[in-house]
Amino acid sequence: MRKSVAIWGVFGLLLVALSAAALGSAFDVAFYAAGEVTVGLFTNTTGTAVTGIHIEFDQQVTITNKIAIGGFLPAVSEESGSVFDFIGGELVASGTVELDWSPLEARPVLIQWVSETGAVGAPYFTTIAVFGQLLGEGIVAVREADQALLVATFAAFFADNEEFFALLSESLGMPIQDSLMPIIMSAPAEAIGNFLGTIVGMLGVSTLDEVLQGDLDFSSLLALLGL
């Protein structure tokens, strides 16, 4: 199941609007507590109907209830786990999926609308680890589709962060481009995500907000991948 979702994610990253924001422009998301469960409301703001939703949590959960307002999305996953897919029906634009789960404190780390041809809209994601995963998958997808575009985007990324990479290159004793670009142009998605995660780790940050609002400017990569 995770492999098929990764494939949707790769194609979807090439299809989303380039102006998409990192934290869920394809979603209106709300959470509230109801006794011992959390109720999550996920509204489809892609502007088009979807045929499914993929969701990953930060821990094992049990789904206790699901309601699709504006359609029907059948479950293709077990009731308990950390990764869930509800796929095969249809949810209209502006339709909402309600999911109830326990334990109360669990939260989604990745949510993606899907259609019959791939992912739809920018993914909703909340952790640095998932950010790295999406960067890796998206970079590989662009590399396979248009290597020149990928090289040009990384040239802009290095230019946007010239001072940071100059200091990093000095500490490494070689230009960071010489280390990073061979990985970008040949490595699998996981290796790319791990390498970029290492760079992020050097910033001394611990949350996704600190990464996206910090000193390292990811805007060129975010625009390329629709994040």
N, CA, C and O of each residue as an XYZ file, in Angstrom:
908
protein
N       0.823     -1.201      0.000
C       0.000      0.000      0.000
C       0.858      1.253      0.000
O       0.559      2.197     -0.731
N       1.906      1.287      0.791
C       2.749      2.487      0.846
C       3.392      2.756     -0.510
O       3.570      3.916     -0.884
N       3.752      1.692     -1.266
C       4.360      1.881     -2.565
C       3.409      2.571     -3.518
O       3.814      3.485     -4.236
N       2.140      2.150     -3.542
C       1.181      2.753     -4.455
C       0.943      4.216     -4.110
O       0.800      5.050     -5.003
N       0.900      4.531     -2.816
C       0.710      5.914     -2.412
C       1.898      6.762     -2.805
O       1.735      7.908     -3.223
N       3.093      6.208     -2.676
C       4.282      6.945     -3.094
C       4.222      7.275     -4.579
O       4.629      8.362     -4.991
N       3.713      6.336     -5.390
C       3.580      6.596     -6.822
C       2.590      7.721     -7.062
O       2.843      8.609     -7.876
N       1.440      7.690     -6.344
C       0.504      8.798     -6.482
C       1.178     10.116     -6.120
O       0.997     11.124     -6.804
N       1.961     10.101     -5.033
C       2.610     11.323     -4.591
C       3.577     11.857     -5.615
O       3.646     13.069     -5.821
N       4.335     10.979     -6.273
C       5.307     11.414     -7.272
C       4.616     12.112     -8.427
O       5.028     13.200     -8.830
N       3.559     11.494     -8.969
C       2.864     12.116    -10.085
C       2.118     13.361     -9.642
O       2.050     14.346    -10.377
N       1.558     13.316     -8.437
C       0.795     14.450     -7.955
C       1.634     15.692     -7.780
O       1.162     16.798     -8.043
N       2.873     15.531     -7.341
C       3.738     16.688     -7.140
C       4.012     17.423     -8.442
O       4.332     18.612     -8.425
N       3.889     16.728     -9.576
C       4.073     17.380    -10.861
C       2.805     18.049    -11.347
O       2.865     18.873    -12.260
N       1.643     17.721    -10.764
C       0.369     18.201    -11.255
C      -0.183     19.369    -10.462
O      -1.037     20.100    -10.963
N       0.285     19.563     -9.234
C      -0.318     20.580     -8.381
C       0.060     21.977     -8.843
O       1.050     22.165     -9.550
N      -0.742     22.954     -8.436
C      -0.472     24.348     -8.789
C       0.808     24.822     -8.131
O       1.085     24.481     -6.981
N       1.592     25.611     -8.861
C       2.883     26.034     -8.345
C       2.758     27.050     -7.223
O       3.721     27.288     -6.493
N       1.596     27.646     -7.077
C       1.415     28.630     -6.011
C       0.965     28.011     -4.701
O       0.671     28.733     -3.748
N       0.905     26.681     -4.635
C       0.383     26.014     -3.448
C       1.244     26.289     -2.231
O       2.468     26.369     -2.332
N       0.597     26.435     -1.074
C       1.320     26.673      0.167
C       1.676     25.355      0.820
O       1.073     24.320      0.539
N       2.676     25.409      1.705
C       3.216     24.166      2.243
C       2.256     23.456      3.179
O       2.291     22.229      3.269
N       1.408     24.182      3.872
C       0.624     23.540      4.913
C      -0.842     23.417      4.524
O      -1.731     23.830      5.268
N      -1.086     22.841      3.343
C      -2.421     22.367      3.069
C      -3.337     23.288      2.324
O      -4.471     23.466      2.767
N      -2.932     23.906      1.200
C      -3.840     24.732      0.430
C      -4.934     23.901     -0.212
O      -5.955     24.458     -0.614
N      -4.764     22.587     -0.326
C      -5.805     21.713     -0.868
C      -6.771     21.262      0.225
O      -7.686     20.481     -0.036
N      -6.571     21.747      1.434
C      -7.354     21.303      2.586
C      -7.773     22.484      3.457
O      -7.026     23.448      3.622
N      -8.975     22.391      4.006
C      -9.301     23.068      5.250
C      -9.315     21.956      6.291
O     -10.025     20.964      6.125
N      -8.541     22.107      7.357
C      -8.363     21.055      8.350
C      -8.757     21.583      9.721
O      -8.377     22.691     10.100
N      -9.514     20.792     10.454
C      -9.878     21.157     11.829
C      -9.890     19.910     12.691
O     -10.254     18.828     12.230
N      -9.488     20.067     13.956
C      -9.502     18.972     14.921
C     -10.215     19.433     16.181
O     -10.079     20.583     16.599
N     -10.983     18.519     16.789
C     -11.507     18.812     18.120
C     -11.719     17.516     18.875
O     -11.915     16.452     18.288
N     -11.676     17.632     20.182
C     -11.825     16.463     21.049
C     -13.302     16.180     21.298
O     -14.101     17.093     21.504
N     -13.646     14.894     21.274
C     -15.003     14.458     21.598
C     -14.886     13.254     22.524
O     -14.807     12.111     22.074
N     -14.877     13.525     23.806
C     -14.652     12.462     24.773
C     -13.226     11.951     24.670
O     -12.277     12.715     24.847
N     -13.066     10.660     24.385
C     -11.735     10.059     24.325
C     -11.214      9.920     22.897
O     -10.195      9.267     22.674
N     -11.904     10.526     21.925
C     -11.448     10.453     20.537
C     -11.239     11.863     19.996
O     -11.775     12.838     20.522
N     -10.447     11.944     18.932
C     -10.301     13.183     18.178
C     -11.150     13.099     16.934
O     -11.181     12.071     16.258
N     -11.839     14.183     16.631
C     -12.593     14.310     15.390
C     -11.784     15.197     14.457
O     -11.450     16.329     14.810
N     -11.467     14.694     13.271
C     -10.767     15.461     12.261
C     -11.682     15.741     11.093
O     -12.345     14.836     10.587
N     -11.723     16.998     10.658
C     -12.533     17.404      9.514
C     -11.603     17.871      8.405
O     -10.807     18.789      8.605
N     -11.699     17.238      7.225
C     -10.814     17.526      6.105
C     -11.673     17.914      4.900
O     -12.336     17.066      4.302
N     -11.654     19.194      4.555
C     -12.487     19.713      3.473
C     -11.673     19.844      2.198
O     -10.556     20.360      2.214
N     -12.231     19.379      1.106
C     -11.580     19.375     -0.200
C     -11.650     20.759     -0.824
O     -12.702     21.166     -1.318
N     -10.530     21.489     -0.806
C     -10.471     22.817     -1.410
C      -9.629     22.819     -2.686
O      -9.082     23.852     -3.072
N      -9.528     21.657     -3.341
C      -8.768     21.584     -4.591
C      -9.499     22.258     -5.747
O      -8.883     22.608     -6.753
N     -10.807     22.441     -5.608
C     -11.595     22.982     -6.700
C     -12.130     21.924     -7.648
O     -12.764     22.258     -8.649
N     -11.886     20.650     -7.350
C     -12.353     19.566     -8.202
C     -12.746     18.375     -7.345
O     -12.329     18.268     -6.192
N     -13.539     17.490     -7.903
C     -13.897     16.273     -7.182
C     -12.680     15.371     -7.053
O     -11.788     15.401     -7.900
N     -12.642     14.570     -5.999
C     -11.563     13.611     -5.771
C     -12.170     12.233     -5.595
O     -13.363     12.093     -5.330
N     -11.331     11.218     -5.747
C     -11.808      9.833     -5.604
C     -11.242      9.147     -4.371
O     -11.523      7.971     -4.139
N     -10.451      9.858     -3.579
C      -9.904      9.226     -2.387
C      -9.109     10.188     -1.533
O      -8.804     11.311     -1.933
N      -8.781      9.710     -0.338
C      -7.913     10.445      0.578
C      -6.936      9.456      1.206
O      -7.319      8.358      1.613
N      -5.674      9.860      1.279
C      -4.621      9.083      1.932
C      -4.189      9.857      3.167
O      -4.005     11.073      3.107
N      -4.025      9.154      4.297
C      -3.669      9.832      5.544
C      -2.689      8.983      6.337
O      -2.855      7.768      6.446
N      -1.657      9.632      6.896
C      -0.667      8.974      7.737
C      -0.598      9.695      9.076
O      -0.613     10.924      9.134
N      -0.522      8.912     10.154
C      -0.511      9.465     11.505
C       0.870      9.354     12.143
O       1.741      8.627     11.665
N       1.044     10.094     13.234
C       2.313     10.079     13.955
C       2.443      8.886     14.892
O       3.478      8.719     15.537
N       1.411      8.056     14.977
C       1.425      6.853     15.807
C       0.289      5.941     15.362
O      -0.529      6.319     14.523
N       0.242      4.748     15.924
C      -0.843      3.815     15.624
C      -2.167      4.357     16.169
O      -2.235      4.814     17.310
N      -3.209      4.302     15.347
C      -4.520      4.759     15.783
C      -5.574      3.730     15.378
O      -5.323      2.833     14.574
N      -6.747      3.891     15.956
C      -7.921      3.132     15.536
C      -8.976      4.115     15.045
O      -9.384      5.018     15.776
N      -9.415      3.932     13.802
C     -10.469      4.772     13.246
C     -11.802      4.265     13.785
O     -12.164      3.108     13.570
N     -12.525      5.123     14.480
C     -13.776      4.716     15.104
C     -15.007      5.150     14.314
O     -16.104      4.642     14.545
N     -14.830      6.088     13.381
C     -15.966      6.566     12.611
C     -15.463      7.311     11.385
O     -14.426      7.973     11.438
N     -16.202      7.205     10.273
C     -15.886      7.980      9.060
C     -17.189      8.406      8.409
O     -18.111      7.609      8.238
N     -17.246      9.677      8.051
C     -18.397     10.222      7.334
C     -17.868     11.079      6.191
O     -16.992     11.918      6.405
N     -18.381     10.883      4.994
C     -18.041     11.735      3.859
C     -19.259     12.581      3.527
O     -20.307     12.053      3.154
N     -19.121     13.882      3.662
C     -20.215     14.811      3.393
C     -20.003     15.369      1.988
O     -19.098     16.168      1.747
N     -20.848     14.933      1.081
C     -20.678     15.328     -0.313
C     -20.123     14.208     -1.161
O     -19.540     14.450     -2.218
N     -20.303     12.979     -0.700
C     -19.818     11.862     -1.494
C     -19.644     10.619     -0.656
O     -20.201     10.499      0.435
N     -18.857      9.689     -1.185
C     -18.595      8.425     -0.500
C     -17.205      7.955     -0.873
O     -16.885      7.819     -2.054
N     -16.373      7.704      0.138
C     -15.008      7.214     -0.068
C     -14.829      5.951      0.768
O     -14.625      6.043      1.978
N     -14.901      4.788      0.156
C     -14.822      3.540      0.928
C     -13.424      3.276      1.466
O     -12.427      3.664      0.857
N     -13.364      2.612      2.615
C     -12.087      2.253      3.229
C     -11.455      1.093      2.479
O     -12.139      0.139      2.109
N     -10.143      1.176      2.255
C      -9.379      0.051      1.698
C      -8.256     -0.326      2.647
O      -7.296     -0.987      2.253
N      -8.380      0.099      3.911
C      -7.382     -0.185      4.937
C      -8.067     -0.829      6.133
O      -9.291     -0.800      6.251
N      -7.261     -1.411      7.018
C      -7.779     -1.913      8.283
C      -8.195     -0.746      9.176
O      -7.816      0.398      8.927
N      -8.972     -1.038     10.211
C      -9.430      0.017     11.106
C      -8.318      0.548     11.995
O      -8.394      1.683     12.466
N      -7.279     -0.261     12.233
C      -6.168      0.155     13.083
C      -4.874      0.149     12.288
O      -4.660     -0.707     11.430
N      -4.007      1.125     12.588
C      -2.731      1.250     11.901
C      -2.265      2.680     11.960
O      -2.800      3.478     12.729
N      -1.269      3.019     11.154
C      -0.798      4.402     11.082
C      -0.971      4.998      9.689
O      -0.782      6.200      9.503
N      -1.332      4.164      8.703
C      -1.524      4.607      7.324
C      -2.884      4.111      6.844
O      -3.215      2.935      6.992
N      -3.675      5.032      6.262
C      -5.032      4.692      5.858
C      -5.335      5.265      4.472
O      -4.871      6.346      4.111
N      -6.126      4.511      3.708
C      -6.611      4.964      2.410
C      -8.111      4.752      2.339
O      -8.620      3.690      2.700
N      -8.817      5.779      1.868
C     -10.247      5.696      1.598
C     -10.411      6.080      0.127
O     -10.364      7.260     -0.221
N     -10.602      5.088     -0.726
C     -10.451      5.282     -2.165
C     -11.498      4.466     -2.915
O     -11.864      3.365     -2.502
N     -11.975      5.032     -4.034
C     -12.831      4.257     -4.907
C     -14.203      4.853     -5.136
O     -14.948      4.378     -5.993
N     -14.554      5.889     -4.383
C     -15.811      6.583     -4.599
C     -15.553      7.961     -5.179
O     -14.721      8.128     -6.070
N     -16.276      8.948     -4.664
C     -16.069     10.325     -5.105
C     -16.486     11.276     -3.998
O     -17.475     11.049     -3.302
N     -15.712     12.349     -3.847
C     -16.040     13.441     -2.940
C     -16.030     14.718     -3.756
O     -15.040     15.012     -4.427
N     -17.105     15.478     -3.712
C     -17.218     16.672     -4.535
C     -16.258     17.758     -4.041
O     -15.775     17.708     -2.909
N     -15.991     18.738     -4.909
C     -15.257     19.924     -4.484
C     -15.999     20.576     -3.320
O     -17.220     20.724     -3.359
N     -15.265     20.958     -2.297
C     -15.790     21.528     -1.050
C     -16.467     20.494     -0.163
O     -17.025     20.849      0.875
N     -16.428     19.209     -0.553
C     -16.917     18.156      0.327
C     -15.968     17.949      1.495
O     -14.810     18.364      1.439
N     -16.452     17.310      2.554
C     -15.677     17.129      3.779
C     -15.683     15.667      4.209
O     -16.712     14.993      4.163
N     -14.518     15.196      4.626
C     -14.402     13.888      5.258
C     -14.216     14.096      6.754
O     -13.327     14.835      7.177
N     -15.048     13.451      7.546
C     -14.851     13.427      8.999
C     -14.287     12.066      9.382
O     -14.860     11.030      9.045
N     -13.164     12.076     10.085
C     -12.583     10.872     10.650
C     -12.490     11.041     12.156
O     -12.035     12.076     12.644
N     -12.920     10.028     12.890
C     -12.772     10.006     14.345
C     -11.772      8.908     14.696
O     -11.824      7.812     14.136
N     -10.850      9.208     15.636
C      -9.837      8.216     15.976
C      -9.409      8.333     17.426
O      -9.609      9.355     18.081
N      -8.825      7.270     17.893
C      -8.159      7.259     19.194
C      -6.782      6.626     18.986
O      -6.618      5.813     18.076
N      -5.780      6.982     19.816
C      -5.876      7.829     20.997
C      -6.084      9.307     20.657
O      -5.844      9.755     19.536
N      -6.529     10.023     21.648
C      -6.913     11.412     21.485
C      -5.781     12.281     20.963
O      -6.009     13.186     20.159
N      -4.553     12.012     21.417
C      -3.431     12.912     21.105
C      -2.830     12.684     19.723
O      -2.008     13.490     19.287
N      -3.204     11.623     19.021
C      -2.620     11.330     17.712
C      -3.015     12.403     16.698
O      -4.117     12.948     16.746
N      -2.089     12.695     15.778
C      -2.349     13.696     14.750
C      -1.801     13.221     13.401
O      -0.806     12.498     13.353
N      -2.452     13.631     12.304
C      -1.922     13.306     10.977
C      -0.598     14.028     10.714
O      -0.414     15.178     11.114
N       0.314     13.336     10.037
C       1.560     13.964      9.591
C       1.564     14.174      8.085
O       2.357     14.964      7.572
N       0.685     13.473      7.370
C       0.585     13.624      5.916
C      -0.834     13.270      5.489
O      -1.374     12.233      5.875
N      -1.435     14.159      4.676
C      -2.731     13.891      4.072
C      -2.655     14.293      2.604
O      -2.070     15.322      2.267
N      -3.250     13.479      1.731
C      -3.220     13.763      0.302
C      -4.538     13.340     -0.332
O      -4.976     12.203     -0.161
N      -5.165     14.248     -1.059
C      -6.287     13.872     -1.902
C      -5.754     13.117     -3.112
O      -4.658     13.405     -3.594
N      -6.525     12.154     -3.602
C      -6.116     11.417     -4.797
C      -7.281     11.338     -5.773
O      -8.447     11.432     -5.389
N      -6.936     11.161     -7.050
C      -7.912     10.956     -8.101
C      -7.551      9.696     -8.853
O      -6.632      8.979     -8.459
N      -8.263      9.419     -9.929
C      -7.987      8.213    -10.692
C      -6.633      8.261    -11.382
O      -6.067      7.214    -11.696
N      -6.101      9.458    -11.626
C      -4.833      9.593    -12.349
C      -3.662      9.965    -11.461
O      -2.523      9.968    -11.929
N      -3.899     10.274    -10.209
C      -2.787     10.641     -9.337
C      -3.240     11.505     -8.187
O      -4.434     11.638     -7.920
N      -2.274     12.089     -7.510
C      -2.571     12.972     -6.387
C      -3.137     14.288     -6.890
O      -2.855     14.703     -8.014
N      -3.940     14.946     -6.054
C      -4.604     16.191     -6.414
C      -4.314     17.226     -5.339
O      -4.565     16.986     -4.158
N      -3.790     18.369     -5.742
C      -3.561     19.441     -4.794
C      -2.317     19.242     -3.953
O      -1.736     18.157     -3.919
N      -1.920     20.301     -3.280
C      -0.749     20.236     -2.413
C      -1.033     19.364     -1.203
O      -2.121     19.448     -0.634
N      -0.079     18.521     -0.790
C      -0.299     17.682      0.396
C      -0.298     18.526      1.667
O       0.357     19.566      1.742
N      -1.035     18.065      2.648
C      -0.985     18.625      3.997
C       0.048     17.805      4.766
O      -0.066     16.581      4.847
N       1.056     18.474      5.330
C       2.082     17.751      6.071
C       2.550     18.586      7.234
O       2.446     19.812      7.211
N       3.072     17.918      8.266
C       3.297     18.624      9.528
C       4.664     18.370     10.154
O       4.961     18.956     11.195
N       5.505     17.527      9.568
C       6.778     17.202     10.207
C       7.945     17.386      9.239
O       7.776     17.365      8.019
N       9.121     17.566      9.811
C      10.331     17.700      9.006
C      10.593     16.410      8.233
O      11.018     16.455      7.079
N      10.341     15.265      8.859
C      10.593     13.986      8.194
C       9.742     13.832      6.939
O      10.238     13.395      5.901
N       8.462     14.188      7.032
C       7.592     14.089      5.862
C       7.989     15.122      4.812
O       7.915     14.845      3.615
N       8.407     16.300      5.243
C       8.909     17.308      4.313
C      10.067     16.744      3.493
O      10.102     16.906      2.274
N      11.008     16.088      4.155
C      12.128     15.478      3.442
C      11.663     14.392      2.479
O      12.165     14.287      1.359
N      10.707     13.591      2.920
C      10.154     12.536      2.065
C       9.542     13.130      0.800
O       9.784     12.636     -0.301
N       8.749     14.191      0.956
C       8.095     14.811     -0.194
C       9.109     15.478     -1.121
O       8.968     15.428     -2.343
N      10.129     16.102     -0.537
C      11.181     16.684     -1.362
C      11.868     15.611     -2.200
O      12.074     15.788     -3.400
N      12.221     14.495     -1.560
C      12.904     13.430     -2.278
C      12.064     12.869     -3.409
O      12.553     12.718     -4.529
N      10.788     12.555     -3.127
C       9.920     11.990     -4.154
C       9.682     12.984     -5.284
O       9.693     12.610     -6.457
N       9.466     14.252     -4.930
C       9.211     15.255     -5.947
C      10.415     15.525     -6.821
O      10.282     15.687     -8.034
N      11.603     15.576     -6.207
C      12.826     15.822     -6.972
C      13.071     14.704     -7.967
O      13.449     14.969     -9.109
N      12.864     13.458     -7.556
C      13.042     12.336     -8.486
C      12.045     12.432     -9.633
O      12.400     12.161    -10.781
N      10.801     12.814     -9.343
C       9.796     12.944    -10.395
C      10.184     14.018    -11.407
O      10.072     13.806    -12.614
N      10.636     15.160    -10.918
C      11.053     16.234    -11.831
C      12.296     15.815    -12.604
O      12.410     16.100    -13.796
N      13.223     15.145    -11.940
C      14.447     14.677    -12.619
C      14.107     13.785    -13.797
O      14.732     13.886    -14.853
N      13.127     12.916    -13.629
C      12.745     12.013    -14.711
C      12.005     12.733    -15.819
O      12.025     12.293    -16.968
N      11.344     13.850    -15.483
C      10.554     14.577    -16.475
C      11.331     15.682    -17.172
O      11.142     15.906    -18.367
N      12.218     16.389    -16.434
C      12.883     17.571    -17.005
C      14.135     17.878    -16.181
O      14.078     18.657    -15.230
N      15.251     17.272    -16.543
C      16.484     17.468    -15.790
C      16.970     18.911    -15.834
O      17.504     19.416    -14.847
N      16.789     19.582    -16.975
C      17.243     20.972    -17.095
C      16.502     21.867    -16.109
O      17.103     22.747    -15.494
N      15.210     21.647    -15.960
C      14.428     22.427    -15.005
C      14.921     22.188    -13.587
O      15.007     23.124    -12.792
N      15.245     20.942    -13.267
C      15.733     20.622    -11.925
C      17.067     21.306    -11.654
O      17.265     21.871    -10.579
N      17.981     21.261    -12.614
C      19.291     21.909    -12.448
C      19.113     23.414    -12.268
O      19.765     24.015    -11.414
N      18.243     24.024    -13.059
C      18.014     25.470    -12.959
C      17.414     25.832    -11.600
O      17.756     26.861    -11.017
N      16.525     24.987    -11.106
C      15.897     25.263     -9.805
C      16.920     25.185     -8.686
O      16.906     26.017     -7.779
N      17.807     24.198     -8.736
C      18.823     24.112     -7.690
C      19.841     25.240     -7.802
O      20.394     25.672     -6.791
N      20.093     25.721     -9.008
C      20.953     26.900     -9.147
C      20.317     28.086     -8.424
O      21.010     28.848     -7.750
N      19.002     28.244     -8.563
C      18.304     29.320     -7.856
C      18.320     29.083     -6.348
O      18.468     30.027     -5.573
N      18.167     27.825     -5.929
C      18.198     27.475     -4.503
C      19.551     27.833     -3.886
O      19.607     28.393     -2.791
N      20.627     27.514     -4.581
C      21.955     27.868     -4.079
C      22.154     29.379     -4.058
O      22.758     29.913     -3.128
N      21.650     30.073     -5.080
C      21.786     31.533     -5.117
C      20.990     32.193     -4.000
O      21.448     33.164     -3.398
N      19.794     31.667     -3.721
C      18.955     32.231     -2.657
C      19.589     32.065     -1.283
O      19.295     32.828     -0.363
N      20.461     31.067     -1.146
C      21.071     30.757      0.146
C      22.600     30.820      0.065
O      23.302     30.009      0.670
N      23.091     31.784     -0.683
C      24.525     31.860     -0.972
C      25.366     31.928      0.303
O      26.371     31.227      0.417
N      24.967     32.760      1.253
C      25.772     32.922      2.460
C      25.805     31.636      3.282
O      26.865     31.229      3.758
N      24.643     30.994      3.449
C      24.580     29.757      4.230
C      25.442     28.681      3.596
O      26.213     28.020      4.292
N      25.326     28.492      2.280
C      26.067     27.431      1.628
C      27.559     27.743      1.537
O      28.379     26.828      1.477
N      27.914     29.027      1.526
C      29.336     29.381      1.566
C      29.951     28.941      2.889
O      31.051     28.389      2.919
N      29.232     29.191      3.986
C      29.724     28.781      5.299
C      29.768     27.259      5.408
O      30.714     26.693      5.955
N      28.721     26.599      4.877
C      28.673     25.137      4.929
C      29.788     24.538      4.085
O      30.413     23.557      4.487
N      30.040     25.115      2.930
C      31.114     24.628      2.064
C      32.472     24.777      2.733
O      33.337     23.911      2.607
N      32.650     25.887      3.447
C      33.916     26.112      4.148
C      34.129     25.060      5.231
O      35.242     24.568      5.416
N      33.059     24.718      5.945
C      33.190     23.717      6.998
C      33.446     22.331      6.422
O      34.114     21.513      7.054
N      32.917     22.055      5.214
C      33.126     20.763      4.577
C      34.457     20.677      3.841
O      34.957     19.585      3.568
N      35.019     21.824      3.527
C      36.268     21.855      2.772
C      36.070     21.657      1.281
O      37.029     21.382      0.561
N      34.838     21.793      0.806
C      34.530     21.666     -0.618
C      33.173     22.314     -0.872
O      32.360     22.406      0.048
N      32.911     22.761     -2.086
C      31.606     23.358     -2.385
C      30.476     22.364     -2.129
O      30.545     21.209     -2.548
N      29.439     22.824     -1.439
C      28.320     21.936     -1.131
C      27.676     21.423     -2.409
O      27.139     20.315     -2.434
N      27.728     22.231     -3.484
C      27.150     21.778     -4.750
C      27.821     20.500     -5.235
O      27.173     19.639     -5.831
N      29.121     20.380     -4.978
C      29.851     19.191     -5.430
C      29.401     17.938     -4.696
O      29.513     16.830     -5.220
N      28.889     18.116     -3.474
C      28.379     16.978     -2.714
C      26.912     16.699     -3.016
O      26.491     15.547     -3.121
N      26.143     17.778     -3.155
C      24.698     17.626     -3.257
C      24.234     17.251     -4.660
O      23.397     16.361     -4.805
N      24.758     17.909     -5.702
C      24.189     17.725     -7.033
C      24.328     16.299     -7.578
O      23.398     15.829     -8.235
N      25.435     15.585     -7.344
C      25.456     14.186     -7.807
C      24.370     13.334     -7.157
O      23.825     12.429     -7.788
N      24.053     13.628     -5.882
C      22.982     12.917     -5.200
C      21.640     13.288     -5.818
O      20.815     12.417     -6.095
N      21.427     14.579     -6.030
C      20.175     15.052     -6.614
C      19.933     14.428     -7.985
O      18.798     14.087     -8.321
N      20.985     14.279     -8.773
C      20.837     13.840    -10.157
C      20.854     12.328    -10.334
O      20.636     11.841    -11.443
N      21.110     11.568     -9.259
C      21.208     10.121     -9.474
C      20.621      9.270     -8.348
O      20.264      8.116     -8.584
N      20.512      9.794     -7.160
C      20.134      8.974     -6.006
C      18.629      8.735     -5.954
O      17.865      9.512     -6.527
N      18.187      7.671     -5.273
C      16.756      7.455     -5.060
C      16.178      8.499     -4.117
O      16.906      9.232     -3.448
N      14.852      8.548     -4.080
C      14.160      9.579     -3.310
C      14.563      9.577     -1.841
O      14.777     10.641     -1.261
N      14.668      8.400     -1.233
C      14.978      8.318      0.192
C      16.339      8.924      0.502
O      16.487      9.635      1.496
N      17.337      8.650     -0.340
C      18.675      9.190     -0.111
C      18.684     10.707     -0.249
O      19.353     11.397      0.520
N      17.941     11.230     -1.231
C      17.860     12.678     -1.397
C      17.205     13.310     -0.183
O      17.697     14.311      0.338
N      16.101     12.737      0.272
C      15.432     13.267      1.445
C      16.318     13.239      2.675
O      16.311     14.180      3.469
N      17.084     12.167      2.841
C      17.985     12.060      3.995
C      19.090     13.107      3.933
O      19.442     13.693      4.957
N      19.647     13.352      2.732
C      20.725     14.330      2.608
C      20.197     15.735      2.903
O      20.832     16.505      3.624
N      19.033     16.063      2.341
C      18.454     17.371      2.627
C      18.088     17.488      4.100
O      18.179     18.570      4.681
N      17.670     16.371      4.710
C      17.392     16.377      6.138
C      18.637     16.669      6.959
O      18.560     17.332      7.993
N      19.791     16.177      6.500
C      21.051     16.469      7.176
C      21.353     17.963      7.130
O      21.798     18.549      8.116
N      21.104     18.572      5.964
C      21.316     20.017      5.831
C      20.383     20.776      6.769
O      20.801     21.716      7.445
N      19.117     20.361      6.807
C      18.159     21.006      7.701
C      18.600     20.847      9.154
O      18.459     21.775      9.950
N      19.129     19.681      9.499
C      19.593     19.457     10.855
C      20.674     20.421     11.290
O      20.800     20.730     12.475
N      21.458     20.898     10.332
C      22.509     21.860     10.653
C      21.953     23.223     11.043
O      22.679     24.066     11.569
N      20.668     23.440     10.785
C      20.050     24.714     11.149
C      19.696     24.774     12.628
O      19.409     25.849     13.154
N      19.713     23.621     13.305
C      19.383     23.591     14.722
C      17.916     23.814     15.003
O      17.567     24.375     16.042
N      17.027     23.380     14.083
C      15.591     23.560     14.267
C      14.952     22.208     14.567
O      15.540     21.156     14.316
N      13.732     22.257     15.111
C      13.084     21.009     15.503
C      11.658     20.876     14.996
O      11.055     19.812     15.138
N      11.102     21.936     14.405
C       9.730     21.869     13.910
C       9.676     22.294     12.452
O      10.569     22.985     11.962
N       8.623     21.876     11.766
C       8.460     22.240     10.361
C       8.318     23.744     10.189
O       8.876     24.310      9.248
N       7.586     24.403     11.078
C       7.448     25.858     10.984
C       8.803     26.552     11.043
O       9.047     27.512     10.313
N       9.688     26.064     11.917
C      11.019     26.668     12.027
C      11.814     26.471     10.748
O      12.605     27.336     10.372
N      11.616     25.342     10.072
C      12.303     25.107      8.800
C      11.792     26.063      7.732
O      12.580     26.725      7.056
N      10.471     26.136      7.579
C       9.888     26.902      6.486
C       9.976     28.401      6.700
O       9.903     29.170      5.742
N      10.132     28.826      7.947
C      10.212     30.252      8.248
C      11.616     30.658      8.710
O      11.827     31.772      9.190
N      12.562     29.743      8.559
C      13.906     29.991      9.070
C      14.834     30.641      8.059
O      14.398     31.244      7.078
N      16.136     30.499      8.327
C      17.145     31.193      7.539
C      17.360     30.576      6.161
O      17.800     31.269      5.244
N      17.063     29.304      5.997
C      17.260     28.646      4.712
C      16.012     28.843      3.851
O      14.907     28.466      4.242
N      16.205     29.436      2.678
C      15.097     29.789      1.788
C      14.797     28.628      0.847
O      15.562     28.354     -0.077
N      13.669     27.945      1.089
C      13.261     26.822      0.262
C      12.298     27.222     -0.851
O      11.760     26.348     -1.531
N      12.066     28.507     -1.055
C      10.977     28.934     -1.937
C      11.094     28.403     -3.354
O      10.079     28.073     -3.969
N      12.305     28.312     -3.888
C      12.454     27.815     -5.259
C      12.074     26.350     -5.356
O      11.434     25.948     -6.327
N      12.455     25.532     -4.365
C      12.096     24.127     -4.362
C      10.611     23.930     -4.093
O       9.975     23.070     -4.703
N      10.058     24.721     -3.182
C       8.627     24.615     -2.889
C       7.798     24.945     -4.122
O       6.798     24.282     -4.397
N       8.210     25.963     -4.860
C       7.486     26.325     -6.077
C       7.568     25.239     -7.127
O       6.572     24.918     -7.775
N       8.747     24.673     -7.298
C       8.929     23.619     -8.294
C       8.031     22.423     -7.993
O       7.437     21.854     -8.909
N       7.925     22.036     -6.724
C       7.248     20.803     -6.346
C       5.804     21.034     -5.912
O       5.101     20.079     -5.580
N       5.355     22.282     -5.910
C       3.971     22.545     -5.523
C       3.679     22.301     -4.069
O       2.557     21.954     -3.703
N       4.699     22.483     -3.223
C       4.515     22.296     -1.788
C       4.204     23.618     -1.108
O       4.017     23.658      0.108
